[in-house]
Amino acid sequence: MWRSDKPVSLADAMSPQRIEANVAEFETKGSGPLTSNVAEAGGFARSSDGLDAPDLQIHAIPAILSEDPPFGEAEHGITIGVCLLTPRSRGEVYLASPEPSSKPHIMHRYFGDEDDMRRMEIGAGMVLDIARQAALAPFCSAPEQLPASGSEADMRAFIRRHAQTLYHPVGTCAMGTVVDHELRVNGVEALRVVDASVMPTVPRGNTNAPTIALAERAADVIRGLPTMKAEAQAEAAL
């Protein structure tokens, strides 16, 4: 996160002094800061040249998204984050009680795999390099939340302190382990799971579109339409 001398961010989009004018501009002209989706820019990158597909996703937000002060009252600035798309670390989820309303016991084990930390460090370095480029540097005039230095120790300490989950949590009811190919829970009658938790691996892209596809396929299965396996067998018979 960087503070900016230029008043061009979303810092005052929701401020008490500006909110009425911003709402009016949005409602009457369809313009202004309230037209922003916040995550206005992004991209994908590889942590090394030998990868077949990107393993990092970058998001750029025209605001300082720190906890203190809260979003809407911060100084003008910019936030750029990097997400590891293919984490190797694996956590566990346990039932803490037979009561259905009880919260599960979750062991995340973030950075349990050393390679995850290595790739996050590379990604954070990419973000710092992007911010130094001539086109963006004028909007990153002062640090708000940055590593103390580019050393491995400082970069990793910063990542451990500020990393958080993002858009892609999946896999707690993985297909092939918890549910079958028709999303039926193994060993339980008349129960299906139809959401991102059935994905056996973390997708590189956001989970919205594949979850919609899962739901549409589940609807077909429940309605008794041919499954993909049945369709393939029929084609083979022809």
C-alpha positions as CSV (number, residue, x, y, z in Angstrom):
1,M,0.0,0.0,0.0
2,W,1.2,3.5,-0.9
3,R,-0.1,7.0,-0.1
4,S,-0.4,9.4,-3.0
5,D,-0.1,13.1,-3.3
6,K,-2.6,13.0,-6.2
7,P,-6.3,13.1,-5.2
8,V,-7.4,10.6,-7.7
9,S,-8.2,7.5,-5.6
10,L,-11.4,6.2,-4.0
11,A,-10.4,7.5,-0.6
12,D,-13.3,10.0,-0.3
13,A,-15.9,8.0,-2.3
14,M,-17.9,7.1,0.8
15,S,-16.7,10.0,3.1
16,P,-19.5,12.0,4.9
17,Q,-18.4,15.1,3.0
18,R,-18.7,13.6,-0.5
19,I,-21.2,10.7,-0.3
20,E,-24.3,12.7,-1.2
21,A,-22.6,14.3,-4.2
22,N,-21.2,11.0,-5.4
23,V,-24.5,9.3,-5.1
24,A,-26.2,12.1,-7.1
25,E,-23.6,11.9,-9.8
26,F,-24.0,8.1,-10.0
27,E,-27.8,8.3,-10.2
28,T,-28.1,11.2,-12.6
29,K,-25.0,10.7,-14.9
30,G,-23.8,7.2,-14.3
31,S,-20.4,8.5,-13.5
32,G,-18.2,9.2,-10.6
33,P,-16.3,7.1,-8.0
34,L,-19.4,4.9,-7.2
35,T,-19.1,3.4,-10.7
36,S,-15.9,1.7,-9.6
37,N,-15.8,-2.0,-8.9
38,V,-12.9,-1.3,-6.6
39,A,-10.6,-4.0,-8.1
40,E,-10.2,-2.0,-11.3
41,A,-7.1,-3.6,-12.7
42,G,-5.4,-7.0,-12.5
43,G,-3.3,-9.5,-14.3
44,F,-1.7,-13.0,-14.2
45,A,1.9,-13.9,-13.9
46,R,4.3,-16.8,-13.6
47,S,6.7,-17.1,-10.7
48,S,9.1,-18.9,-13.0
49,D,9.5,-19.2,-16.8
50,G,9.1,-23.0,-16.9
51,L,5.5,-23.0,-15.8
52,D,2.8,-24.0,-18.3
53,A,0.3,-21.4,-16.9
54,P,0.3,-18.5,-14.5
55,D,0.4,-19.3,-10.7
56,L,0.1,-15.7,-9.5
57,Q,-2.8,-13.2,-9.8
58,I,-2.3,-9.5,-9.2
59,H,-5.1,-7.0,-8.2
60,A,-4.7,-3.2,-8.2
61,I,-7.1,-1.1,-6.2
62,P,-7.2,2.8,-6.2
63,A,-7.5,3.1,-2.5
64,I,-5.6,2.2,0.7
65,L,-7.4,-0.8,2.1
66,S,-5.9,-0.8,5.5
67,E,-7.8,-1.7,8.7
68,D,-7.0,1.6,10.4
69,P,-8.2,4.1,9.3
70,P,-11.1,2.2,7.6
71,F,-11.8,2.3,3.9
72,G,-13.6,5.6,3.1
73,E,-11.6,7.8,5.5
74,A,-8.0,7.0,4.5
75,E,-5.6,9.2,2.6
76,H,-5.5,8.9,-1.2
77,G,-3.4,6.0,-2.3
78,I,-3.2,2.6,-4.0
79,T,-3.2,-1.0,-2.9
80,I,-1.6,-3.8,-5.0
81,G,-1.9,-7.4,-3.9
82,V,-0.7,-10.7,-5.2
83,C,-2.5,-14.0,-4.9
84,L,-0.9,-17.5,-5.1
85,L,-3.3,-19.4,-7.4
86,T,-1.8,-22.9,-6.9
87,P,-0.9,-23.4,-3.3
88,R,0.6,-26.7,-2.3
89,S,0.0,-26.3,1.4
90,R,-3.0,-28.3,2.7
91,G,-5.1,-27.7,5.7
92,E,-7.8,-29.8,7.4
93,V,-11.4,-29.4,8.6
94,Y,-12.8,-31.3,11.5
95,L,-16.2,-31.5,13.1
96,A,-15.8,-30.0,16.6
97,S,-19.2,-31.3,17.8
98,P,-22.1,-33.5,16.6
99,E,-24.3,-30.4,16.9
100,P,-25.1,-29.2,13.3
101,S,-24.9,-25.6,14.3
102,S,-21.4,-25.9,15.8
103,K,-18.6,-24.3,13.9
104,P,-16.0,-26.6,12.4
105,H,-12.4,-26.7,13.6
106,I,-10.2,-25.5,10.7
107,M,-6.5,-25.9,10.5
108,H,-5.4,-23.7,7.6
109,R,-1.6,-24.5,7.6
110,Y,-0.9,-21.6,5.4
111,F,2.7,-21.7,4.1
112,G,3.1,-25.2,5.3
113,D,4.9,-25.9,2.0
114,E,8.1,-23.9,1.6
115,D,7.5,-23.5,-2.1
116,D,4.3,-21.5,-1.4
117,M,6.3,-18.9,0.6
118,R,9.0,-18.8,-2.1
119,R,6.5,-18.1,-4.8
120,M,4.7,-15.5,-2.7
121,E,8.0,-13.7,-2.1
122,I,8.6,-13.6,-5.9
123,G,5.1,-12.2,-6.4
124,A,5.5,-9.5,-3.8
125,G,8.8,-8.6,-5.5
126,M,6.9,-8.2,-8.8
127,V,4.4,-5.9,-7.1
128,L,7.2,-3.7,-5.8
129,D,8.8,-3.6,-9.2
130,I,5.5,-2.6,-10.8
131,A,5.1,0.3,-8.4
132,R,8.5,1.6,-9.3
133,Q,7.7,1.9,-13.0
134,A,7.5,5.5,-14.4
135,A,3.7,5.2,-15.2
136,L,2.8,4.3,-11.6
137,A,5.5,5.8,-9.4
138,P,3.8,9.2,-9.3
139,F,0.8,7.6,-7.6
140,C,3.0,5.8,-5.0
141,S,4.7,8.8,-3.4
142,A,5.0,7.4,0.1
143,P,4.8,4.0,1.7
144,E,1.8,3.0,3.7
145,Q,2.4,-0.7,4.2
146,L,5.5,-2.2,2.7
147,P,8.2,-4.7,3.6
148,A,11.0,-3.2,5.7
149,S,13.4,-4.1,2.9
150,G,13.8,-6.5,0.0
151,S,15.7,-9.0,2.0
152,E,14.4,-12.5,2.3
153,A,13.8,-12.2,6.0
154,D,11.9,-8.9,5.7
155,M,9.8,-10.0,2.7
156,R,8.8,-13.2,4.4
157,A,8.0,-11.5,7.7
158,F,5.8,-9.1,5.8
159,I,4.0,-11.9,4.0
160,R,3.3,-13.8,7.1
161,R,2.0,-10.7,8.9
162,H,-0.3,-9.5,6.1
163,A,-1.3,-12.5,4.0
164,Q,-5.0,-13.4,4.0
165,T,-7.4,-15.7,2.1
166,L,-8.9,-14.3,-1.1
167,Y,-11.3,-15.6,-3.8
168,H,-10.5,-19.2,-4.4
169,P,-11.2,-21.4,-1.3
170,V,-12.3,-24.9,-2.5
171,G,-12.0,-28.5,-1.9
172,T,-13.5,-29.4,1.5
173,C,-16.0,-31.7,-0.2
174,A,-13.7,-32.7,-3.0
175,M,-15.1,-34.8,-5.9
176,G,-13.6,-38.2,-5.9
177,T,-13.2,-38.2,-2.1
178,V,-16.3,-36.8,-0.5
179,V,-18.7,-36.7,-3.4
180,D,-19.0,-38.8,-6.6
181,H,-19.2,-37.6,-10.2
182,E,-22.8,-36.7,-9.8
183,L,-22.1,-34.7,-6.6
184,R,-23.7,-37.2,-4.3
185,V,-22.1,-37.4,-0.9
186,N,-20.6,-40.8,-0.4
187,G,-22.4,-42.9,2.2
188,V,-25.3,-40.5,2.6
189,E,-28.6,-40.9,0.8
190,A,-30.4,-38.0,-0.9
191,L,-27.7,-35.5,-0.3
192,R,-25.6,-33.6,-2.9
193,V,-23.1,-30.8,-2.5
194,V,-23.2,-28.2,-5.3
195,D,-20.7,-25.4,-4.8
196,A,-17.0,-24.6,-5.0
197,S,-16.1,-27.1,-2.2
198,V,-16.5,-30.0,-4.6
199,M,-13.6,-28.8,-6.8
200,P,-10.7,-31.3,-6.2
201,T,-8.0,-28.7,-7.1
202,V,-7.8,-24.9,-6.7
203,P,-8.8,-23.3,-10.0
204,R,-6.4,-20.6,-11.4
205,G,-9.3,-18.4,-12.3
206,N,-12.0,-17.0,-10.0
207,T,-14.6,-19.6,-8.9
208,N,-17.8,-17.8,-9.9
209,A,-18.1,-19.2,-13.5
210,P,-17.1,-22.8,-12.7
211,T,-19.5,-22.8,-9.7
212,I,-22.3,-21.7,-12.1
213,A,-21.3,-24.5,-14.4
214,L,-21.4,-27.0,-11.6
215,A,-24.9,-25.9,-10.6
216,E,-26.2,-26.1,-14.1
217,R,-24.8,-29.6,-14.5
218,A,-26.2,-30.7,-11.1
219,A,-29.6,-29.4,-12.2
220,D,-29.4,-31.6,-15.3
221,V,-28.4,-34.6,-13.3
222,I,-31.3,-34.1,-10.8
223,R,-33.7,-33.8,-13.7
224,G,-32.5,-37.1,-15.1
225,L,-30.7,-35.8,-18.2
226,P,-27.9,-37.9,-19.5
227,T,-24.6,-37.6,-17.6
228,M,-21.3,-36.9,-19.4
229,K,-20.3,-40.5,-18.8
230,A,-23.5,-41.8,-20.4
231,E,-23.1,-39.4,-23.3
232,A,-19.6,-40.6,-23.9
233,Q,-20.7,-44.3,-23.8
234,A,-23.5,-43.5,-26.3
235,E,-21.0,-41.8,-28.6
236,A,-18.6,-44.8,-28.3
237,A,-21.4,-47.2,-29.2
238,L,-22.1,-45.3,-32.4
